[in-house]
């Protein structure tokens, strides 16, 4: 028996909604917890490698991968938990785990405990991310949800754009990569305090789904049996995989391949800000053209972009500065693709399951994140001093995503 759509109850209760600008800004901070926790670590990877893994520099990439894996596992729990106890409590619990894990990582003396703590930090970060997504679905649906998500992403992208530069400044001021984890604690405290003081609960007790093995199995089966949700999940997996592949190798690509280690954080910031145009375009046109049409066009664009990049850069047809600028433009196009696909695909998945928003958000995020990690890890570890591994991954993943989009519907 399906639980009625919570939107009808919530939309009639206007005090449950924060003013839209504050609502968007708050969610941007919650969502950016994930990106900030990844991107602020980028300038620290070489320091971590030198201190904790000098015998194998590539292993430092696992600091990013372990966080993503933790997110994948955590998202499987965050959604059902938010359906059972409410969005606000789920956000508070996840934020607490995130903050405590970051505090523990400050004292890690070897790579293994650092990776374990990063795994739990990723699990904690999944709470605000997944419960925040379900919170939007409680209040909005369809193309309107995609539009709100695009507004969130517009602000959200400013934080990861500045994160590597901020991480670099923190390392210089504190003299150690450990100082970055102090910034994670502060960032987590800002988000959890904002939610605690300002955000009303959007899922009333009568709409909640108690945690029980029978209900979890039934809900999971319902979500997994929905063809549209699974198509969105698989498409997101390919989208995330190419993003994770680039992120995990980005410091080495900028520093070793193109000799721009000193200016890496500045180039990364420019890249992220330019790609933010994708979210602006999506917010403006999604109501007119629809989520599926825009996302499919973005994947087609990336197929063309990655093909050209491989032809010009991967084959060595371009050298020196010309090769770097071509690589940079391709990286911008990859981030741009994310800006016009991720929000739309999540909205497409959730609009089919309004009565199981938390569970659906969890399953979609968990499967796509874990699948993306499985695909991106060998790509990152295959770094050979060239751009060929990441560009090849982008071409293959975008082509597969474009094909899958054929069977999706708005």
C-alpha positions as CSV (number, residue, x, y, z in Angstrom):
1,X,0.0,0.0,0.0
2,X,1.5,3.3,-1.1
3,X,1.8,6.3,1.3
4,X,0.1,9.4,-0.2
5,X,2.3,12.0,-1.8
6,X,3.5,14.4,0.9
7,X,3.6,17.3,-1.4
8,X,-0.2,17.9,-1.1
9,X,0.1,18.1,2.7
10,X,3.2,20.3,2.8
11,X,2.3,22.7,0.0
12,X,-0.8,23.7,1.9
13,X,1.2,24.4,5.0
14,X,3.1,27.5,4.0
15,X,5.0,28.0,7.3
16,X,6.9,24.9,6.5
17,X,8.7,26.7,3.6
18,X,11.6,29.1,4.2
19,X,11.9,32.1,2.0
20,X,13.2,30.8,-1.3
21,X,16.5,32.7,-1.3
22,X,17.4,31.4,2.2
23,X,16.1,27.9,1.3
24,X,18.3,27.7,-1.8
25,X,21.4,29.1,0.1
26,X,21.0,26.6,3.0
27,X,20.6,23.7,0.6
28,X,23.6,24.9,-1.4
29,X,25.7,24.7,1.8
30,X,24.4,21.2,2.6
31,X,25.1,19.9,-0.9
32,X,28.5,21.6,-1.1
33,X,29.6,19.6,2.0
34,X,30.4,16.8,-0.5
35,X,32.2,18.8,-3.1
36,X,34.1,20.9,-0.5
37,X,35.3,17.6,1.2
38,X,36.6,16.4,-2.1
39,X,38.0,19.6,-3.7
40,X,39.6,21.1,-0.7
41,X,41.7,17.9,-0.4
42,X,43.2,18.2,-3.9
43,X,46.1,20.5,-3.0
44,X,46.8,18.3,0.1
45,X,47.2,15.0,-1.9
46,X,50.9,15.5,-2.7
47,X,51.6,16.3,1.0
48,X,49.7,13.3,2.2
49,X,51.5,11.1,-0.3
50,X,54.9,12.4,0.8
51,X,54.1,11.8,4.5
52,X,51.9,8.7,4.5
53,X,52.6,6.9,1.2
54,X,56.0,7.9,-0.2
55,X,56.5,4.5,-1.7
56,X,53.4,4.8,-3.9
57,X,52.3,8.3,-4.8
58,X,49.2,7.2,-6.7
59,X,47.7,5.7,-3.4
60,X,47.0,9.2,-2.2
61,X,44.1,9.3,-4.6
62,X,42.4,6.8,-2.3
63,X,41.8,9.7,0.1
64,X,39.2,10.9,-2.4
65,X,38.0,7.5,-3.5
66,X,37.4,6.3,0.2
67,X,35.3,9.4,0.8
68,X,33.2,8.6,-2.3
69,X,32.9,5.0,-1.3
70,X,31.7,6.0,2.2
71,X,29.1,8.3,0.5
72,X,27.9,5.4,-1.5
73,X,27.3,3.2,1.5
74,X,25.9,6.1,3.6
75,X,23.3,7.0,1.1
76,X,21.8,3.5,1.4
77,X,21.0,4.4,5.0
78,X,20.3,8.1,4.9
79,X,17.1,8.0,2.7
80,X,15.2,5.3,4.7
81,X,16.3,7.0,7.9
82,X,15.0,10.3,6.7
83,X,11.7,8.7,5.7
84,X,11.4,7.2,9.2
85,X,12.6,10.0,11.5
86,X,12.2,13.1,9.3
87,X,14.6,15.1,7.1
88,X,15.9,17.4,9.8
89,X,17.0,14.7,12.2
90,X,18.7,12.7,9.4
91,X,20.6,15.8,8.5
92,X,21.7,16.4,12.1
93,X,22.8,12.8,12.5
94,X,24.8,12.7,9.3
95,X,26.4,16.1,10.0
96,X,27.5,14.8,13.5
97,X,29.2,11.8,12.0
98,X,30.9,14.0,9.4
99,X,32.3,16.4,12.0
100,X,33.5,13.7,14.4
101,X,35.2,11.8,11.5
102,X,37.0,15.0,10.4
103,X,38.2,15.6,13.9
104,X,39.6,12.0,14.1
105,X,41.4,12.4,10.7
106,X,43.4,15.3,12.1
107,X,45.3,12.8,14.3
108,X,45.8,10.0,11.7
109,X,49.4,8.7,11.7
110,X,49.2,6.4,8.7
111,X,47.3,6.2,5.5
112,X,45.0,3.3,6.5
113,X,43.3,5.0,9.5
114,X,43.0,8.1,7.4
115,X,41.2,6.2,4.7
116,X,38.9,4.6,7.3
117,X,38.0,8.0,8.7
118,X,37.5,9.5,5.3
119,X,35.1,6.6,4.6
120,X,33.0,7.5,7.7
121,X,33.3,11.1,6.8
122,X,31.7,10.3,3.4
123,X,29.0,8.3,5.2
124,X,28.2,11.3,7.3
125,X,28.2,13.7,4.4
126,X,25.5,11.5,2.7
127,X,23.0,12.5,5.4
128,X,22.7,16.2,4.5
129,X,23.0,15.4,0.8
130,X,20.3,12.8,0.6
131,X,17.9,14.2,3.2
132,X,18.3,17.6,1.6
133,X,17.3,16.1,-1.8
134,X,14.2,14.5,-0.2
135,X,13.4,17.8,1.5
136,X,13.2,19.5,-1.9
137,X,11.0,16.7,-3.2
138,X,8.7,17.2,-0.2
139,X,8.1,20.8,-1.4
140,X,8.5,20.7,-5.2
141,X,8.1,18.2,-8.0
142,X,9.0,17.7,-11.7
143,X,10.5,20.5,-13.7
144,X,10.0,22.9,-10.8
145,X,12.1,20.7,-8.6
146,X,14.8,20.6,-11.4
147,X,14.7,24.4,-11.5
148,X,15.1,24.7,-7.7
149,X,18.0,22.2,-7.8
150,X,19.6,24.3,-10.5
151,X,19.4,27.4,-8.3
152,X,21.0,25.4,-5.5
153,X,23.7,24.3,-7.9
154,X,24.5,27.8,-9.0
155,X,25.4,28.8,-5.4
156,X,26.8,25.4,-4.6
157,X,29.4,25.5,-7.4
158,X,31.0,28.7,-6.0
159,X,32.1,26.7,-2.9
160,X,34.0,23.9,-4.7
161,X,35.4,26.5,-7.1
162,X,37.2,28.2,-4.2
163,X,37.8,25.0,-2.2
164,X,41.2,24.0,-3.7
165,X,42.5,27.6,-3.2
166,X,41.1,27.6,0.4
167,X,42.7,24.2,1.1
168,X,46.1,25.6,-0.2
169,X,45.8,28.6,2.0
170,X,44.9,26.5,5.1
171,X,47.9,24.2,4.4
172,X,50.2,27.2,4.2
173,X,48.8,28.8,7.4
174,X,48.8,25.6,9.5
175,X,51.9,24.0,7.9
176,X,50.1,20.7,7.4
177,X,47.4,19.0,5.4
178,X,45.7,18.2,8.7
179,X,44.5,21.8,8.9
180,X,42.1,21.1,6.0
181,X,40.1,18.8,8.3
182,X,39.7,21.7,10.7
183,X,38.0,23.5,7.9
184,X,35.7,20.5,7.3
185,X,34.6,20.7,10.9
186,X,33.8,24.4,10.7
187,X,31.9,23.9,7.4
188,X,29.9,21.1,8.9
189,X,29.0,23.2,11.9
190,X,27.7,26.0,9.7
191,X,25.4,23.7,7.9
192,X,24.0,21.8,10.9
193,X,23.5,25.0,12.9
194,X,21.6,26.6,10.0
195,X,19.3,23.7,9.6
196,X,18.8,23.3,13.3
197,X,17.8,26.9,13.8
198,X,15.9,27.7,10.7
199,X,14.6,24.8,8.7
200,X,11.1,23.4,9.7
201,X,10.5,19.7,9.3
202,X,8.9,18.9,5.9
203,X,7.8,15.3,6.6
204,X,5.1,15.3,9.3
205,X,4.9,12.2,11.6
206,X,1.8,10.8,9.9
207,X,3.6,10.6,6.6
208,X,6.7,8.8,7.9
209,X,7.5,5.2,7.2
210,X,8.8,3.3,10.3
211,X,12.0,1.4,9.9
212,X,11.3,-2.4,9.7
213,X,12.8,-5.2,7.7
214,X,9.5,-5.9,5.9
215,X,8.9,-2.3,4.9
216,X,12.5,-1.7,3.9
217,X,12.4,-4.8,1.6
218,X,9.1,-3.8,0.1
219,X,10.2,-0.2,-0.5
220,X,13.5,-1.2,-1.9
221,X,11.8,-3.7,-4.2
222,X,9.4,-1.0,-5.4
223,X,12.1,1.4,-6.2
224,X,14.4,-1.1,-7.9
225,X,11.5,-2.4,-10.0
226,X,10.8,1.1,-11.4
227,X,12.4,1.1,-14.9
228,X,12.6,4.9,-15.1
229,X,14.4,5.2,-11.7
230,X,16.9,2.5,-12.7
231,X,17.6,4.1,-16.0
232,X,18.3,7.4,-14.2
233,X,20.5,5.6,-11.8
234,X,22.6,3.9,-14.4
235,X,22.9,7.2,-16.4
236,X,24.0,9.0,-13.3
237,X,26.6,6.3,-12.7
238,X,28.3,7.0,-16.0
239,X,28.1,10.7,-15.4
240,X,29.7,10.5,-11.9
241,X,32.3,8.0,-13.1
242,X,33.9,10.4,-15.6
243,X,33.7,13.3,-13.0
244,X,35.4,11.2,-10.3
245,X,38.1,10.0,-12.8
246,X,39.0,13.6,-13.6
247,X,38.9,14.8,-10.0
248,X,41.1,12.0,-8.7
249,X,43.8,12.7,-11.3
250,X,43.4,16.5,-11.5
251,X,46.3,17.5,-9.3
252,X,48.7,15.1,-11.2
253,X,47.4,16.3,-14.6
254,X,47.8,19.9,-13.8
255,X,51.1,19.5,-12.0
256,X,52.9,16.7,-13.6
257,X,51.4,16.5,-17.1
258,X,51.2,20.2,-17.8
259,X,53.7,21.7,-15.2
260,X,51.2,24.0,-13.5
261,X,51.3,22.7,-10.0
262,X,51.8,26.2,-8.6
263,X,48.8,27.6,-10.3
264,X,46.6,24.5,-10.0
265,X,44.1,25.9,-7.5
266,X,43.6,29.1,-9.6
267,X,43.0,27.1,-12.8
268,X,40.6,24.8,-10.9
269,X,38.6,27.8,-9.6
270,X,38.3,29.3,-13.1
271,X,37.3,25.9,-14.5
272,X,34.6,25.4,-11.9
273,X,33.2,28.9,-12.3
274,X,33.1,28.7,-16.1
275,X,31.3,25.4,-15.9
276,X,28.7,27.0,-13.6
277,X,27.1,28.4,-16.7
278,X,25.6,24.9,-17.1
279,X,23.4,25.4,-14.0
280,X,22.4,28.9,-15.1
281,X,21.4,27.6,-18.5
282,X,19.5,24.6,-17.0
283,X,17.6,26.8,-14.5
284,X,16.5,29.1,-17.4
285,X,15.5,26.6,-19.9
286,X,14.4,23.4,-18.1
287,X,10.8,24.6,-17.8
288,X,10.7,25.1,-21.5
289,X,12.6,22.1,-22.9
290,X,12.3,19.5,-20.1
291,X,14.8,17.6,-18.1
292,X,15.4,14.7,-20.4
293,X,16.0,16.7,-23.6
294,X,18.5,19.0,-21.9
295,X,20.5,16.2,-20.2
296,X,20.7,14.1,-23.4
297,X,22.0,17.1,-25.4
298,X,24.7,17.6,-22.7
299,X,25.9,14.0,-23.0
300,X,26.0,14.3,-26.8
301,X,28.1,17.5,-26.4
302,X,30.5,15.6,-24.1
303,X,30.9,12.8,-26.6
304,X,32.0,15.4,-29.2
305,X,34.2,17.3,-26.8
306,X,36.0,14.2,-25.5
307,X,36.5,12.9,-29.0
308,X,38.1,16.1,-30.1
309,X,40.2,16.3,-26.9
310,X,41.5,12.7,-27.4
311,X,42.3,13.5,-31.0
312,X,44.2,16.8,-30.3
313,X,45.7,16.2,-26.8
314,X,45.7,12.5,-26.3
315,X,47.4,11.7,-29.6
316,X,50.0,14.4,-29.1
317,X,48.8,16.5,-32.0
318,X,49.0,19.5,-29.7
319,X,52.0,20.2,-27.5
320,X,53.0,22.7,-24.8
321,X,50.6,25.5,-24.0
322,X,48.2,24.6,-26.8
323,X,47.8,21.1,-25.3
324,X,47.1,22.5,-21.9
325,X,44.5,25.0,-23.1
326,X,42.7,22.3,-25.1
327,X,42.7,20.0,-22.0
328,X,41.4,22.9,-19.9
329,X,38.5,23.6,-22.2
330,X,37.6,19.9,-22.3
331,X,37.7,19.8,-18.4
332,X,35.3,22.8,-18.4
333,X,33.0,21.0,-20.8
334,X,33.0,18.0,-18.4
335,X,32.0,20.1,-15.4
336,X,29.4,21.9,-17.6
337,X,27.9,18.5,-18.5
338,X,27.5,17.8,-14.8
339,X,25.7,21.1,-14.2
340,X,23.0,20.3,-16.7
341,X,22.5,16.6,-16.1
342,X,22.9,15.6,-12.4
343,X,20.0,17.8,-11.1
344,X,17.7,16.9,-13.9
345,X,18.4,13.1,-13.6
346,X,17.7,13.2,-9.9
347,X,14.5,15.1,-10.4
348,X,13.5,12.6,-13.1
349,X,14.0,9.7,-10.7
350,X,12.3,11.3,-7.8
351,X,9.2,12.4,-9.6
352,X,8.2,8.7,-10.1
353,X,8.4,8.0,-6.3
354,X,7.0,11.0,-4.4
355,X,5.8,8.6,-1.6
356,X,9.3,7.2,-1.2
357,X,11.4,10.2,-1.7
358,X,14.0,9.4,0.9
359,X,14.4,5.8,-0.1
360,X,14.5,6.6,-3.8
361,X,17.2,9.3,-3.2
362,X,19.2,6.8,-1.2
363,X,19.1,4.0,-3.7
364,X,19.8,6.3,-6.7
365,X,22.7,8.0,-4.9
366,X,24.1,4.8,-3.4
367,X,24.1,2.8,-6.6
368,X,25.4,5.6,-8.8
369,X,28.1,6.6,-6.4
370,X,29.3,3.0,-5.7
371,X,29.1,2.2,-9.4
372,X,31.0,5.4,-10.3
373,X,33.7,4.6,-7.7
374,X,34.1,1.1,-9.2
375,X,34.6,2.6,-12.7
376,X,36.7,5.6,-11.7
377,X,39.2,3.8,-9.4
378,X,41.0,1.9,-12.1
379,X,41.0,5.0,-14.3
380,X,42.6,7.1,-11.6
381,X,45.2,4.4,-10.8
382,X,45.9,4.0,-14.5
383,X,47.3,7.6,-14.6
384,X,50.4,7.4,-16.8
385,X,51.4,11.0,-17.2
386,X,49.0,11.6,-20.0
387,X,45.3,12.6,-20.4
388,X,44.4,9.5,-22.3
389,X,42.8,7.5,-19.4
390,X,40.5,10.3,-18.2
391,X,39.5,11.4,-21.7
392,X,38.8,7.9,-22.8
393,X,36.7,7.3,-19.7
394,X,34.7,10.4,-20.4
395,X,34.1,9.5,-24.1
396,X,32.9,5.9,-23.2
397,X,30.8,7.0,-20.2
398,X,29.0,9.9,-22.0
399,X,28.3,7.7,-25.0
400,X,26.7,5.1,-22.9
401,X,24.7,7.7,-20.9
402,X,23.5,9.3,-24.2
403,X,22.2,5.9,-25.4
404,X,20.4,5.3,-22.0
405,X,18.7,8.7,-22.2
406,X,16.8,7.4,-25.3
407,X,14.5,5.3,-23.0
408,X,13.9,8.0,-20.3
409,X,10.8,10.2,-20.3
410,X,10.0,13.5,-18.5
